[in-house]
Amino acid sequence: MDANPYKLKTTEVDWNEKEKPPSGYLNSSSFLSYLNRKGVEIERKDNLPRWANNNGVKMIKCTRQGRKGSVPTYYFPPSDSRMKEIIESQKNVNNSLLGKKTLENKAAEILEVFDRAQDASLFVKHLDALPKRGYAGYNPEIKRKRAAIVKEKLEKCESKASIAKKVAKSLSCDCNRKYVSKILKKHRSSQLDKKLLKKE
């Protein structure tokens, strides 16, 4: 098995008794704790080198003068701005732990937004009850009432696109109509026809 699969720079260090890592670098346990504090979840410590390599994190291997054994890998923690970029990217990678968690959160948020919305079919009934354009008795007051109902419908009801937009903003991640449709068909299929806004 290749002990240095990412062809990292290897340096020899004169270790003291506590075996401190090079200045600015963290050992595996400390770096994993650092990532957890920043909101990044990694399943196992031995996945750290691959994760670091995929995200451009500086790594180094250090040998011990006069001592044998495994060559430890040390990690230089990214800046806060870089960590923010990594987290935003990981949210949209479905096979990462953070990505999987984000998918679960997106599904829950989609259902919450949908359940909170008012039934669009009720507004359709109110509109249908008004005289149609061109009918006797249709006047500016009816037009005002129709406009008010349409405005309230748009404010209080949801479409797949509006749900996707709200979820993306709430969770700071990608969300589209296709995923909203998938979740709603799976969990709220019996309510879709009457509750969601239709294209007019």
C-alpha positions as CSV (number, residue, x, y, z in Angstrom):
1,M,0.0,0.0,0.0
2,D,1.3,3.4,-1.0
3,A,2.2,5.3,2.2
4,N,2.2,8.6,0.3
5,P,-0.6,8.3,-2.4
6,Y,-0.8,12.1,-2.9
7,K,3.0,12.5,-3.3
8,L,3.2,15.0,-0.4
9,K,6.4,16.7,0.5
10,T,8.2,14.8,3.2
11,T,10.4,16.6,5.7
12,E,12.5,15.3,8.6
13,V,11.8,16.9,12.0
14,D,13.7,16.8,15.2
15,W,10.9,15.8,17.5
16,N,10.7,16.8,21.1
17,E,9.1,14.5,23.7
18,K,5.6,15.8,22.9
19,E,6.1,15.4,19.2
20,K,4.6,18.7,18.2
21,P,3.6,19.1,14.5
22,P,5.3,21.8,12.3
23,S,4.3,25.4,13.0
24,G,0.8,26.2,11.8
25,Y,-0.1,22.5,11.0
26,L,-2.5,20.2,12.9
27,N,-2.3,16.5,13.3
28,S,-5.2,14.3,12.2
29,S,-7.2,14.4,15.4
30,S,-6.9,18.2,15.8
31,F,-7.7,18.8,12.1
32,L,-10.8,16.6,12.3
33,S,-11.9,18.6,15.4
34,Y,-11.2,21.8,13.5
35,L,-13.4,20.7,10.6
36,N,-16.2,19.6,12.9
37,R,-16.2,23.0,14.6
38,K,-16.5,24.6,11.2
39,G,-19.4,22.5,10.2
40,V,-17.7,19.8,8.0
41,E,-18.5,16.2,8.8
42,I,-16.1,13.4,7.8
43,E,-16.9,9.8,8.5
44,R,-13.5,8.5,9.4
45,K,-10.1,10.0,10.2
46,D,-8.5,7.9,7.5
47,N,-10.6,9.8,4.9
48,L,-8.9,13.1,5.8
49,P,-6.0,12.9,3.2
50,R,-8.5,12.3,0.4
51,W,-10.8,15.1,1.6
52,A,-7.9,17.5,2.0
53,N,-6.5,16.6,-1.4
54,N,-9.9,17.1,-3.1
55,N,-10.3,20.5,-1.4
56,G,-6.8,21.9,-1.9
57,V,-5.7,21.7,1.7
58,K,-2.0,21.9,2.3
59,M,-0.6,18.7,3.8
60,I,2.9,17.5,4.7
61,K,4.4,14.3,6.0
62,C,7.1,14.3,8.7
63,T,9.6,11.6,9.5
64,R,11.2,11.3,12.9
65,Q,15.0,11.7,13.1
66,G,16.4,8.4,14.3
67,R,13.0,6.8,14.6
68,K,11.1,4.4,12.4
69,G,7.4,3.7,12.0
70,S,4.5,5.3,10.1
71,V,5.0,8.7,8.7
72,P,2.2,11.0,10.0
73,T,0.4,13.5,7.8
74,Y,-0.2,17.1,9.0
75,Y,-2.7,19.6,7.7
76,F,-2.6,23.3,7.4
77,P,-6.1,24.6,8.3
78,P,-7.8,26.7,5.6
79,S,-8.8,30.3,6.2
80,D,-12.4,31.0,7.3
81,S,-13.2,32.4,3.8
82,R,-11.9,29.2,2.2
83,M,-13.8,27.0,4.7
84,K,-17.0,28.9,3.8
85,E,-16.3,28.1,0.1
86,I,-15.7,24.5,0.8
87,I,-18.8,24.1,2.9
88,E,-21.0,25.8,0.3
89,S,-19.5,23.4,-2.3
90,Q,-20.0,20.3,-0.1
91,K,-23.6,21.1,0.5
92,N,-24.2,20.4,-3.2
93,V,-22.2,17.2,-3.4
94,N,-24.8,14.5,-2.7
95,N,-22.2,11.8,-1.8
96,S,-20.5,13.8,0.9
97,L,-21.8,13.6,4.5
98,L,-22.7,17.3,4.5
99,G,-24.4,16.9,1.1
100,K,-26.5,14.0,2.4
101,K,-27.5,15.9,5.4
102,T,-28.3,18.9,3.2
103,L,-30.6,16.7,1.1
104,E,-32.4,15.6,4.2
105,N,-32.8,19.2,5.4
106,K,-34.0,20.2,1.9
107,A,-36.7,17.6,1.9
108,A,-37.9,18.6,5.3
109,E,-37.9,22.3,4.4
110,I,-39.8,21.6,1.1
111,L,-42.5,19.9,3.1
112,E,-42.6,22.6,5.7
113,V,-43.0,25.4,3.1
114,F,-45.7,23.4,1.2
115,D,-47.6,22.6,4.4
116,R,-47.5,26.2,5.5
117,A,-49.0,27.4,2.2
118,Q,-52.7,28.0,1.7
119,D,-54.8,25.9,-0.6
120,A,-54.7,27.5,-4.0
121,S,-58.0,25.8,-5.0
122,L,-59.9,28.0,-2.5
123,F,-58.8,31.2,-4.3
124,V,-59.8,29.6,-7.6
125,K,-63.3,29.1,-6.2
126,H,-63.5,32.7,-5.1
127,L,-62.4,33.9,-8.6
128,D,-64.9,31.5,-10.3
129,A,-67.7,32.9,-8.2
130,L,-67.1,36.4,-9.6
131,P,-68.8,37.5,-12.8
132,K,-66.7,36.9,-15.9
133,R,-65.3,39.6,-18.1
134,G,-67.9,40.7,-20.6
135,Y,-70.9,39.4,-18.5
136,A,-73.6,41.9,-17.5
137,G,-72.8,43.3,-14.2
138,Y,-69.0,43.1,-14.6
139,N,-67.7,46.5,-13.3
140,P,-64.6,48.1,-11.9
141,E,-65.5,46.9,-8.4
142,I,-65.5,43.3,-9.6
143,K,-62.2,44.0,-11.3
144,R,-60.8,45.3,-8.1
145,K,-62.0,42.3,-6.1
146,R,-60.5,39.9,-8.7
147,A,-57.1,41.7,-8.6
148,A,-57.2,41.5,-4.7
149,I,-57.9,37.8,-4.8
150,V,-55.2,37.1,-7.3
151,K,-52.7,39.1,-5.2
152,E,-53.6,37.3,-2.0
153,K,-53.3,34.0,-3.9
154,L,-49.8,34.7,-5.1
155,E,-48.7,35.9,-1.6
156,K,-50.1,33.0,0.4
157,C,-49.8,30.0,-2.0
158,E,-46.8,28.3,-3.4
159,S,-45.6,26.9,-6.8
160,K,-42.7,24.4,-7.2
161,A,-40.5,27.3,-8.4
162,S,-41.4,29.5,-5.3
163,I,-40.7,26.6,-2.9
164,A,-37.4,25.9,-4.5
165,K,-36.4,29.5,-4.3
166,K,-37.4,29.7,-0.6
167,V,-35.5,26.5,0.3
168,A,-32.4,27.6,-1.5
169,K,-32.4,30.9,0.3
170,S,-33.1,29.3,3.7
171,L,-30.4,26.6,3.5
172,S,-27.9,28.4,1.3
173,C,-27.8,25.6,-1.2
174,D,-29.0,24.7,-4.6
175,C,-32.6,23.6,-5.0
176,N,-34.7,23.4,-8.1
177,R,-38.3,22.6,-9.2
178,K,-37.3,19.0,-10.2
179,Y,-36.2,18.1,-6.7
180,V,-39.2,19.9,-5.2
181,S,-41.5,17.9,-7.5
182,K,-39.8,14.6,-6.5
183,I,-40.2,15.2,-2.8
184,L,-43.8,16.4,-3.0
185,K,-44.9,13.5,-5.3
186,K,-43.3,11.1,-2.7
187,H,-44.8,12.7,0.4
188,R,-47.8,14.9,-0.6
189,S,-49.1,13.4,-3.9
190,S,-52.7,13.5,-2.8
191,Q,-52.6,17.3,-2.2
192,L,-50.7,18.6,-5.2
193,D,-53.6,19.2,-7.6
194,K,-55.6,21.4,-5.3
195,K,-52.8,23.1,-3.3
196,L,-50.0,24.1,-5.7
197,L,-50.4,27.2,-7.9
198,K,-51.0,26.3,-11.5
199,K,-49.5,28.1,-14.5
200,E,-52.0,30.6,-15.9
